[in-house]
């Protein structure tokens, strides 16, 4: 949790969350009002903050997405494209636990150039390809499984549909898209993690934690349909196939 703790205590994060009340009152993000540019532009312009953010998200993601490795059956998968996979922590865990799989780590070039050594020089390197790019523009083609873990919640509906549509067009016939997300309950209910994350998304980037019904709607507009949901203690896997 060291990286996540350092990010929470960074000046960029503290100054943003200090305006939480403004975000709740207006219903929109405050990051740009505080820093002068949107969150992702700020990260590109401030590599030291981007590095803290990437380290923090890598640490926290490894905590909440680790059950994906055990809870989802990858037996029928052959080529897994990890879209927005950061430095590859989750992909490395999946490849370690599923020796038949090959993988592609796909994220911004400035992120993937610092991919985990296990994916570049270790035994997994022979089964993993690393690509840099922008998933708002395109994603690698030919995968039978597209994993989007804790990514869609960072984006509004329009951009989320764009990302999902790219995956739909890029995937192989009979392929599938897996959304690993902390789901918001359909009805009012205790959901501490989902609601904290929902507020964080609101403050920073106009994203949100979505209910299953909301995700189903996004999939529909992307040429996909909900196939099933594999529930988890924190993160659930929303499996989608071509509509």
Secondary structure, DSSP 8 states (H G I E B T S, - for coil): -HHHHHHHTSHHHHHHHTTHHHHHHHTS--HHHHHSS-HHHHHHH-HHHHHHHHHHHHHHHHHHSTHHHHHS--TT-SEEEEET-TTSHHHHHHHHH-TT-EEEEEE-HHHHTT--HHHHTSGGGGGEEEEE--TTT---S--SEEEEES-GGGS-HHHHHHHHHHHHHHS-TT-EEEEEE----SSS---HHHHHHHHHHHHHHS-----HHHHHHHHHHTTEEEEEEE--SS-EEEEEEE-
